[in-house]
Amino acid sequence: MALMLLTTAVVLGVVSVLRVHSPRWPRFALSQLHRNLALLALAFGCVHVLTSVIDSFVPITVADAFVPFAGSYKPFWLALGTIGADLMLAVLITTALRRRLGFQAWRSVHMLSYGCWGASVVHSIGIGSDARSAIWAVMIVAACIGAVGGAVVQRTASTSTP
């Protein structure tokens, strides 16, 4: 669920740059939805980390959740999740400080959202218990990749058109 929420927030962020709006759906509503979905993705990500640390099925510690490559359980795949979480925190913290940072600094850090999303997708494929075996999980990951890929293609196509 965290990946789907993060994907939706990324897609809305990409779409909002295109200045898409209508009389029924003003830009500020899109912006608020983007922000709220990103916060909800953070909340679900926190629940994911907390339950992973509490659950004794796999040996994951609190340090493993914040320090990449610190864990002994599937270190590469776990590190990708940690990197995704760290990038998400950087983006959300700088968004909270946007007025103090200035637009360019904020935008530079905000571009890390793509890295956060990418690391999270690969993390879910590599370490997820259902990600490679259950058809529904494969379809969700494929839909997430397709949604962000389509939004990025639309964004790049609209910026390169004269």
Salt bridges, closest charged atoms under 4 A:
none
